């Protein structure tokens, strides 16, 4: 369920939001909370995949919620959900910053002549190996940062958690994003 296509539930319409910058400032959170209360039932949930879920909306209140989100300058991501650790890029314990890979992957998918037809709930995890790693999070496609003698590299796994996924290979540098797309 999204702003464009809310889902009917027992308590009205439900929308899921994924902010593009993977973080919200305090003023943005306050604005979102006020909008959730004004246009829905005031409940904001955080899903297992880190999305924000607002409930109790109506067909007439969804466009007003969308306007309030725009007014608060909260940009909502669309397309492939790429999960990163909560401290990505600022965690002193992470092996490598996963944000550039996530950005390059989004751009590579946008630039394709023939768009990939991806499953709606396809999950991609890029785990930098920091304090709050995502090893226990189930993913369809996973990149796990590892330290090598030559620097950081990324292990590509398919399915499951970091411990149970099937290893495809280890990639570094310019080979990482093409391996993900393939």
N, C-alpha and C positions, 0 to 999 in steps of 0.2 A: 504494500500500500504506500502511495506517495501523495503529494499534494495534487498531482494531476489525476491520480486514480485512487481516491480513498477507499478503504474497505469497510463494509458494513459489519458492525458488531452488535452485541446486545445493548450496549450503552451509547449507540450512535456511530458516527463514522470515526475511523482511526487512520492516522497518517504516520508514516515513518520518515524521519529526516536524518540526513548524514551531512553535517557541515563540511565544506570542502577543505578547510584548513586544519581539520582534525582537532581543533581546540576552539573554545568559546571564551571570550573575555567576560568579566563579571557584568558589565552593562548589557552585553548581548544575552546572557543568561537571564538577567532580570527582565529584559524586554520579552524574551520567549516565554518566561513564566507568566508575565502579565497577559500575553496574548493567549496562552493556554487557558488561563482562567476566564478571560473575557469571551473567547470564542468556542471553548470546549468545557470540559468538566474540571479543568485545572490540574489534572494529573499528567505528569511527564514521567515516562518510564525510560530506562536505559535497557536496550535489548542485549541479548547475549553477544551480538556482534558489534556493540557499541553505538548503535543508532539511537536516536531519540524518538520516542513514540508518544503521540498526543492522542487523547481519547475524548469522546463525548461531543464530537463536532457534528454539524448538520450541513446539508447541501448549501445552505445560504452562508454559513459561517466559514467554510473552507476558503473561499476567495478572500474573505476579510483577514483570515489567518495568514494567507500567502502574502497579502499586502503588508501586514505587520512585520512579517519576517523580512521582506524586502526593505521596509523602512528602517529596520534595525541593522541593515547591511549584513545579514546572515546569509551567506551563499550556500545553497544546498547542492550537493554533488549528485550527479546522475550517472547512470552507466555502471560499469564494473565496480564492485565494492572491493577495495584493497585495504586490508587491516594491517595497521602498524602498531608497535608498542606505544603505550601512552606517553612515554618520555622520549620518543624518537627524536634524534638529533641533539638532545641535551643531556642524555644519560651518560655519565662518565664511564660506566661499565659496558656500554655497547661496543661491539666489535667494529661495526661500520654503520654509518647513517643510512637508513633505508628510504628516506624521503626522496632522494634523487632517482632511485630506481622506480619508485611508485609513480613519480612525475613522468619519467621517460616511458614507462609502460602505458600510462594513460594517453600520452602523445602518440606513441606508436600505434595504438588501437584506433585513435581518431584519424590518423593519416592513411590508414589502409584504404586502397582503392575499392576492394571488396570487403565490407565490414564483416567481422566474425559474428556468427550467430551464437551468442553465449547464453547458457542457461540462466534464468532469472535469479537463482540463488547461488550461482557460482561463487565460491569463496577463495580469495587469494590472500595469503598471509605472507608478509615480509618481516621476518623476525631478526632483529639486530643483535640478539643475545645479551641484552642488558638486564637491569634489575627486575623489570616486569616483562619477562619474555612471554612469548605466545606459544610455547611448546605444547601446552595442554589443549590449545584451541584446535578443533577439528577443521581441516581445510581441504579443498579440492586440489589446490596448487599452493605449494609452500616454498619460500626461499628462506634458508637458515644460514645466517652469517657464521663463518668459521675463520679462525686465524690460521694462516699458513706461514711458511718461512718467507714467502714472497709478499705477504700482506694479507688483507682480507679477501675472502672468496665467498661464494654463495652456493650452498648445496640445494639443488632443486629436487623436491619430493612431490609425489602425487598421492592424494588421499590420506585421511587420518590425521593423527597428531605427529609431532616431530619424531617421537619414538617409534611409531607404527607405519609411517608413510613409506612408500616405495621410492627409493633413490633413483633419480634419472641420471644425475651427474653433478659435477662441481664446475662452476663457471666464475669468471672474473672479468672485470673491465667491460669492454664493448660487447662481450658475448652474452652477458646476463639477460638483457631485455629480449634479444632475438630468441634465446632459449625459452623464455617465458611465453612469448607469443606463439612459438612453435608448439 
